[in-house]
Amino acid sequence: MQEKQVLERAFAMPLTSPAYPPGPYRFVNREYLIITYRTDPARLRAVVPEPLELDEREALVKYEFIRMPDSNGFGDYTESGQVIPVSFRGRRGGYTHCMFLDDHPPIAGGRELWGFPKKLAKPTLHAEIDTLVGTLDYGPVRIATGTMGYKHKVADHDAVMASLLAPNFLLKIIPHVDGTPRICEIVEYHLTDIDLKGAWTGPAALQLCSHALAPLEELPVLEILSATHILADLTLPLGKVVHDYLA
């Protein structure tokens, strides 16, 4: 294979059988359970990287369970993790602190393209009689359980749409062959072409457990503030670098 051919085909690994196709990526019937809670501001300060900024008076975390039954190139999968409200140069958005999912292509693509902090685990999201239930198992250990009353009240459409359109920030790290950082940067991306099919609120509960390799409980649940159940079609485009730590 000629060098020119290598460069033409080098959008993902492995070269001759990439783990995922080129983006952007369309999601149909993407379903969210998002439980917003208050946590310890000192714990948040310890995990949010500068130059992202916190509102320490609020000290919020959004715990998410996301069901994705139909996504281009990635297939059918579920993910779960913590997103922290932050601001960057005056713009408010969310910083993805950790994410766990059950499908290799979006793990590989998420980490390599955008810098999503994704690890392999087993999340679920489903309706159980009158309750929307989200769970996350790391190996045989249950480390998160979220519940919400199923479609108790219609949510504010404009507020939910604004939350989906807000910027999202990631810390992308790719090491050099000697183990030092070759890429270390803040990446920003925005969801696009959103068709918000429905959004609801209801009473909610969230339980997080300690785990050596999935330390969700390091951002402890002090108070549940709200819960939102969302169903939407949307597109995940590629991102852009907004801060380079190595520059």
For each residue, the residues with C-beta under 8 A, 3 or more apart:
1: 5 6
2: 5 6
3: 6 7
4: 7 8
5: 1 2 8 9
6: 1 2 3 9 10 15
7: 3 4 10
8: 4 5
9: 5 6 15
10: 6 7 15
11: 18 22
12: 18 19 20 22 108 109 112
13: 18 19 108 112
14: 17 18 19
15: 6 9 10 18
16:
17: 14
18: 11 12 13 14 15 21
19: 12 13 14 104 105 108 109
20: 12 73 74 105 106 108 109
21: 18 72 73
22: 11 12
23: 73 109 113 236 237 238
24: 192 235 236 237 238
25: 71 72 73 74 235 236
26: 71 72 193 233 234 235 236
27: 30 68 70 71 72 232 233 234 235 236
28: 69 70 71 233
29: 69 70 197 231 233
30: 27 66 67 68 71 231 232 233 234
31: 66 67 68 69 125 229 230 231
32: 64 65 66 67 228 229 230 231 232
33: 64 65 66 125 132 134 146 148 227 228 229
34: 62 63 64 227 228 230
35: 62 63 64 146 148 204 206 224 226 227
36: 60 61 62 63 224 225 226 227 228
37: 60 61 63 206 221 222 223 224 225
38: 58 59 60 61 222 223 225
39: 43 44 59 60 61 219 220 221 222
40: 43 44 59 219 220 222
41: 44 45 54 56 59
42: 45 46
43: 39 40 46 47 218 219 220
44: 39 40 41 47 48 54 56 59 61 84 219
45: 41 42 48 54 56
46: 42 43
47: 43 44 84 97 218 219
48: 44 45 52 54 84 86 95 97
49: 52 171 186
50: 53
51: 88 89 186 243
52: 48 49 86 87 88 95 169 186
53: 50 86 87 88
54: 41 44 45 48 59 84 85 86
55: 58 59 60 85 87
56: 41 44 45 59
57:
58: 38 55 85
59: 38 39 40 41 44 54 55 56
60: 36 37 38 39 55 84 85 225
61: 36 37 38 39 44 82 83 84 97 219
62: 34 35 36 82 83 84 85 94
63: 34 35 36 37 80 81 82 83 144 146 206 208
64: 32 33 34 35 79 80 81 82 83
65: 32 33 78 79 80 123 124 125 134 135 136 146
66: 30 31 32 33 78 79 80 125
67: 30 31 32 78 125 126
68: 27 30 31 71 74 76 77 78 79
69: 28 29 31 76
70: 27 28 29 76
71: 25 26 27 28 30 68 74 75 76 77 106
72: 21 25 26 27
73: 20 21 23 25 105 109
74: 20 25 68 71 77 103 105 106 109
75: 71 103 105
76: 68 69 70 71 103
77: 68 71 74 101 102 103 106
78: 65 66 67 68 101 102 123 124 125
79: 64 65 66 68 99 100 101 102 106 118 123
80: 63 64 65 66 99 100 101 121 123 125 134 136 144
81: 63 64 96 97 98 99 100 117
82: 61 62 63 64 96 97 98 216 219
83: 61 62 63 64 94 95 96 97 168
84: 44 47 48 54 60 61 62 94 95 97 219
85: 54 55 58 60 62 92 93 94 95
86: 48 52 53 54 92 93 94 95 169
87: 52 53 55 90 91 92 93
88: 51 52 53 91 93 167 169 186 188 242 243
89: 51 242
90: 87
91: 87 88 167
92: 85 86 87 166 167
93: 85 86 87 88 166 167 168 169 188
94: 62 83 84 85 86 166 167 168 169
95: 48 52 83 84 85 86 168 169 170 171
96: 81 82 83 99 116 117 168 169 170
97: 47 48 61 81 82 83 84 117 219
98: 81 82 117 119 214 216
99: 79 80 81 96 110 116 117 118 119
100: 79 80 81 118 119 120 121 123 136 138 214
101: 77 78 79 80 106 107 118 119 120 121 123
102: 77 78 79 120 121 122 123
103: 74 75 76 77 106 107
104: 19 107 108 120
105: 19 20 73 74 75 108 109
106: 20 71 74 77 79 101 103 109 110 118
107: 101 103 104 110 111 118 119 120
108: 12 13 19 20 104 105 111 112
109: 12 19 20 23 73 74 105 106 112 113
110: 99 106 107 113 114 115 116 118
111: 107 108 114 115 116 117 118
112: 12 13 108 109 174
113: 23 109 110 238 239
114: 110 111 170 172 187 189 238 239
115: 110 111 170 171 172 173 185 187
116: 96 99 110 111 170
117: 81 96 97 98 99 111 170 171
118: 79 99 100 101 106 107 110 111
119: 98 99 100 101 107 213 214
120: 100 101 102 104 107
121: 80 100 101 102 136 137 138 139 143 214
122: 102 136 137 138
123: 65 78 79 80 100 101 102 134 135 136 137
124: 65 78 133 134 135 136
125: 31 33 65 66 67 78 80 132 133 134
126: 67 132 133
127: 131 132 133 150
128: 131 132 133
129:
130: 149 150
131: 127 128 147 148 149 150
132: 33 125 126 127 128 147 148 149 150 202 229
133: 124 125 126 127 128 145 146 147
134: 33 65 80 123 124 125 144 145 146 147
135: 65 123 124 142 144 145 146
136: 65 80 100 121 122 123 124 142 143 144 145 214 216
137: 121 122 123 140 141 142 143
138: 100 121 122 141 143 211 213 214
139: 121
140: 137
141: 137 138 209 211
142: 135 136 137 145 209
143: 121 136 137 138 208 209 210 211 214 216 217
144: 63 80 134 135 136 206 207 208 209 216
145: 133 134 135 136 142 206 207
146: 33 35 63 65 133 134 135 204 205 206 207 227
147: 131 132 133 134 204 205 206
148: 33 35 131 132 202 203 204 205 227 229
149: 130 131 132 152 202 203 204
150: 127 130 131 132 200 202 229
151: 200 202 229
152: 149 200 201 202 203
153: 200 201 202
154: 198 199 200 201
155: 159 160 199 200 201 228 229 230
156: 159 160 199
157: 160 161 196 199
158: 161 162
159: 155 156 162 163
160: 155 156 157 163 164 196 199 228 230
161: 157 158 164 165 194 196
162: 158 159 165 166
163: 159 160 166
164: 160 161 191 194 196 230 232 234
165: 161 162 190 191 194
166: 92 93 94 162 163 190
167: 88 91 92 93 94 188 189 190
168: 83 93 94 95 96 188 189 190 191
169: 52 86 88 93 94 95 96 186 187 188 242
170: 95 96 114 115 116 117 186 187 188 189 239
171: 49 95 115 117 184 185 186 187
172: 114 115 183 184 185 186 187
173: 115 181 183 184
174: 112 181 182 183
175: 179 180 181 182
176: 179 180 181 182
177:
178:
179: 175 176
180: 175 176
181: 173 174 175 176 184 245 246
182: 174 175 176
183: 172 173 174 246
184: 171 172 173 181 244 245 246
185: 115 171 172 241 242 243 244 245 246
186: 49 51 52 88 169 170 171 172 241 242 243
187: 114 115 169 170 171 172 239 240 241 242
188: 88 93 167 168 169 170 239 240 241 242
189: 114 167 168 170 236 237 238 239 240
190: 165 166 167 168 237
191: 164 165 168 194 234 235 236 237
192: 24 234 235 237
193: 26 233 234 235
194: 161 164 165 191 232 233 234 235
195: 232 233 234
196: 157 160 161 164 199 230 231 232
197: 29 231 232 233
198: 154 230 231
199: 154 155 156 157 160 196 228 229 230 231
200: 150 151 152 153 154 155 228 229
201: 152 153 154 155 226 227 228 229
202: 132 148 149 150 151 152 153 227 229
203: 148 149 152 227
204: 35 146 147 148 149 224 226 227
205: 146 147 148 224
206: 35 37 63 144 145 146 147 221 224
207: 144 145 146 221
208: 63 143 144 216 217 219 220 221
209: 141 142 143 144 216 217
210: 143 215 217
211: 138 141 143 214 215 216 217
212: 215
213: 119 138
214: 98 100 119 121 136 138 143 211
215: 210 211 212 218
216: 82 98 136 143 144 208 209 211 219
217: 143 208 209 210 211 220
218: 43 47 215
219: 39 40 43 44 47 61 82 84 97 208 216
220: 39 40 43 208 217
221: 37 39 206 207 208 224
222: 37 38 39 40
223: 37 38
224: 35 36 37 204 205 206 221 227
225: 36 37 38 60
226: 35 36 201 204
227: 33 34 35 36 146 148 201 202 203 204 224
228: 32 33 34 36 155 160 199 200 201
229: 31 32 33 132 148 150 151 155 199 200 201 202
230: 31 32 34 155 160 164 196 198 199
231: 29 30 31 32 196 197 198 199
232: 27 30 32 164 194 195 196 197
233: 26 27 28 29 30 193 194 195 197
234: 26 27 30 164 191 192 193 194 195
235: 24 25 26 27 191 192 193 194
236: 23 24 25 26 27 189 191
237: 23 24 189 190 191 192
238: 23 24 113 114 189
239: 113 114 170 187 188 189
240: 187 188 189
241: 185 186 187 188 244
242: 88 89 169 185 186 187 188
243: 51 88 185 186
244: 184 185 241 247
245: 181 184 185
246: 181 183 184 185
247: 244
